[in-house]
Amino acid sequence: MVEKYRPQTLNDLISHQDILSTIQKFINEDRLPHLLLYGPPGTGKTSTILACAKQLYKDKEFG
């Protein structure tokens, strides 16, 4: 049930806009480096990575 409410895109995330815009720039330029996300539980780390993966691999089935 929780997955139903997870943000699906980077634009859906409520997070630090500088970080999101940098990640979006990397994706648009097709040069996403290795990332290490850290922070306390519930800050959007997993949601951010899933939104990135969905944008990068939008032509593939992503479950």
Buried (B, 14 or more C-beta within 10 A) or exposed (E): EEEEEEBEEBEEBEBEEEEBEEBBEBBEEEEBEEEEEEEEEEEBBEBBEBBBEBBBEEEEEEE
